[in-house]
């Protein structure tokens, strides 16, 4: 059971707006307006240049043209946009699909969009405004905080990024992934503000620390305490405050980091395990079997952690116990210390 105060979307939006005003000369980014104007896409509509003009309009997204450009409005590009007909509608209704099917649909949609725009950040911007519940802008400030593993291709890169954001979504108790991105962006940009600006925002907005007493701390303390920690440290932190589910989720990311590191040590080429880039249960299992053989270990309990890792990544389907969360973290730490005989 959680023992900390959840943020609300209103809290996040207030913080985001305040920092945006300082950063972008008094202008607030009107993301909600863009979302409303792109609503038809979720119902099966095709992406058009009119939609792209809305996204890049200064009155909604004042800083867009400082960082990005959409491709020119040519006949060829308009033909490419026809590939998006009903594409965004295919991302709806996730509750009706199993995890494997969702991953397949997401991967295909991102692949199609990347083929059209040839730019991962543009793909992420479009997805964020079409469906903010599950998608967010891929931005360097947030990637710096999250530090997700690099993908072997552009699709994996974005899915890894989203995976970490979705873990934070559970941690922060927010319903929409886009708001996790906004919150983390605000925390990262906070450090770039002057002292006077920081003081104003501290007074305007405080966040709740993750502890049993729900003590209030200011933004910089919160960021220093938790956001800069590694997945292992996050897992141990939430284990201490008895949030076993969140602990297990971060423990799952730590386990993945360990597997990657040990594969590099053993000279195992991850690229030949093509499905691993999809987070495939089967291929992760094969990697652990190969690693156990290389380091001279019996594979049994390590395969158990693969099963726990997969459950940890799907919070609405499984509730972790203290024993399971501890088991996942302890075995992952044991694997981190494996040495060749």
N, C-alpha and C positions, 0 to 999 in steps of 0.2 A: 504494500500500500504506500502511496506517495506521502511524503511528510513535508512537502514544501508548497508554497503558494504558486499557482499557475499564473502565467502572464495572460493577458487578454489581447485580442486583436486591437482593441482601442489603445491599450498601453503601447503596443508596438508601433501603431500608426502615429501616435503622438510623438514618440521618440524619433521615428524615421523622418517625420515632417520637420521637427525642430532642427535636426542635424542637416537635412536637405536645405533648409533656408539659409543656414550659415555657409554651406558648401557651394550653393548655386545662386548666390546673390539675392536672397529673399524669396526665391521661387520654390513652391511646393510641387513635387512630382505627382500629377493627378492620375495615378494608376487605375483607380476605380472607374474613371471616365472612359479610359481605353478599354477596360474589361467589358463594360456595358455595350460599347459600340462593336465589339467583336463577338457578342453573344451568339449570333446566328451561326458561327462556325461550329459551335458545340452541337448544333442541331443538324449538322450535315452540310453546311454551306462550304463553298470553295473560297480559299484565300485569294483575294484580288489585290491589285495595286492600290485600290481605295483603302483597304485595310492597312496596308503598309504605310500609307500617307497619314493615317490616323495615329499609328504608333509613333511615327517620327515627327509629328506636329509639335512645335515648340510650346503651344499653349497647354499641352498635356504632359509631354516628356521633354522638358526644356533642355536637358543636356544630351539628348540622343545624338544629335549631329556633331557633338564634340568628340564622340567615341566611335560611332558606327555609320555605315552607309549601306542602304539596300542596293541591290543591282539596278541598273538602269531599266526603264520601262520600255523594253524592246519587244518585238513580236515573238522572238524566241523565248524570252523570259516569261511572257504571258502564257505561252504554250506549256512551259514547265509548271506554272502554277495550277494548271488543270489537274495535275497529279494529286492535288490536295483535296479534291472533291470527296466529301464524306470521310476524309482522313481523321479529322479531329473528333468526329462522332464515334469513331472506332475506339477512342481512348476513354469513352464514358462507360458506365456500368461495370466498374471493376469488381463490385461485390458478386457479380455473376460468374466470374472466372477464377480458376485456380492460379497460383503464383506463376507457374510455368507459362501459362497462356498470357498472363499480363506482361511478363518479360518479353515474350515473342512480339506482342502487339506494340509495346513501347519501342523495342529495338527497330522494328520495321518502320514505324512512324518517324523516328529520329533519322534513320538512314535516308528515307525519302526526302525529308526536309533539308538534310545536309547536302544531298545531291542537287537540290535546287539553289540553295543559298551559299554553299561552299564556306560556311563560317559558323562555328559552333555557338558563339555568343548570340548571333542573330536567330538561330534555331531556338535557343533557350528563351529568348525574349518573346518570340511568338507563342511558344508553348505556355509561358508564364501568364500571358494575357488571355489566352484561350481557356486555360484551366489552372487557376492558382492553387487549387487544393492539392495538386500532385506535382506541380512543376515550378521552377524558379529560374531566375536569370543566373547564368554562369558568369560570375564576376571575380576578378583577381583578388579584391579585398576579402571576399568570403572564402575563396579557395585557400587563401593564406591562413585563415583561422582553421578551416576544416582539415587541411593537409591530407586529402584523400589520396589513395594510391593512384598513380598515373595509369590511364587506360592504354591498352595496346592498339586502340583505334579511337576515332572521334566519338563513336557511339558508347563505347565502354567508358571513355573519359567522362562523359556527361552522366551516365548511369551511376558511376562510382560517386560522383559529386552529389547526385540526388540521393543516393543511398545514405551518405553521411547527413545530409539535410533531414532526411526522413527519420534518422535516429535521433537527431536533435529535436525534431517535431514531437516525438514521444517524450523526450527529456523535458522540454519546456511546456508541454501540455497544450500546444497550439494545434488548431484543426487544419491549417493550411500551410503547405510547404513554403509557399511564397512569403508568408509572414516570418518564417524562420530565417529565410534569406535576408529580409528587410531588417530583422533584429540583429543578426550577426554583422551585416553591413554597417549598421549604425554603431555597433560596439567597436568595430575596426576603425571607422572614420572618426570616432570620438577622440582617439589618441592624436589625431592630426589637428584638432582644434586648439586655439589658444586658451590660456588659463581662464580668462574672463568668460569666454564662450562655454568652456567646460563647467564652470561654476553655475552659470545660468541653467544649463541643461540638468545638472545634478539636482538643483532646486525644483526644476520643472518635472523631473521624472526620476524615480528610484526603482531599482529592480530588487526582487527578493532572492536572497541567497538560498542555496539548496542545503538546508539543515533542519533538524527536528524542531528547533525553536523559531523557525521562520524569521530570523533576524534580518533587518533591512541593511543593505550595503549599497554604496554608490556604484556607478557603472564601472569605473576603472578597477575597483577591488573585485567585483564579480568576474570581470574579464580575466584578470590576473589569476584568480583562484581556480578557475575551471577551464576556460576556453583554450588556454595554452598547454593543457595537459595532454599526454598521449592517451590512446584508447585504453591501454592497460590501467593507467592511473584513474581515468574516468570510471572504469569498471570497478576498481577498488573503492573509489569514493562512494558510488551509489550502493555498493555492498554494505558500506559502513552505515549509511542512513536507511538501510533496509528496503531499498527500492530494488528488489532482486531482478525484476524484469528489465529495467533500464541498465542495470549492471551487466546482465547477460548479453544485451544488445551490443554494448561497447566491448564486452569480452569477445563477442563474435568477430568484431573488426580486428581486435588484437590477435585473435587466432589466425585470421586471414593474413595479417602482416607477418606473423611468424612463419606460416606456410610459404609465403613468397620469399622471405629471407632465407629459409632453409633450402628452398629449391635453387636459389642462386648459389648457395654454398655447395650443394650437391651437383651443380652443373646441369640441372634439369631445365630444359627449355620450355617455359610456360606457353610459348606461342604454338607449340605443336598440340597443346590441349585446347583446341579452338573453343570448345564449349565452356571452358573455365571463364572466359570473358563474359559469359552470361550468368555467372554465379551458379553454374550447374552443380547440383548435389552429386551427381554421378562422377563428374570429373574431379571435384574437390576430394571425393573419397579415393579416387585413383591416385591422386597426388600424395595423399597421406600414406597410402599403402606403399608407394614407391619410396617415400622418404623414410618410413619405418624400416624398410629393407636396407636402404643405404646406410642408415645410422645404427643398424643392428638392434632394432627394438621390436617387441611383439606388438602387432598392430591393433589389438582388441580395443583397449580403452581410448585410443586415439581416434578410432572410427566412431566411437560413442560421441566424442566432442563434435565431429562433423554433423551428426544428427542434431545435437543441441544447438550448434551454430545455425542450422537451417530453421529451427523453431524460433530462435532468438530474433531472426530477421523478419518475422511475421507476427507482430505483437497482438493483432486482433484474433489470432487463432490459438494462442497458447500462453499460459501463465507460468512463469518460472517460480521454483521454490528456492529457498536459501541454499539448500544442498546442491541443486543443479547449477545455480549461478557460481557457487564456489568451485564446484567440480570443473566447470568449463574454464574458469580463469586459472586454476591451479595446474591443470593439464597443459594448457597453452604455455604457461610460464615454464613448465618442465620441458616442453618441446623446444623452447627458446634456448635452453641450455644444452641441447643435444650436441655431442661432439663425435667425430668419427673414431671408431675403435682403433 
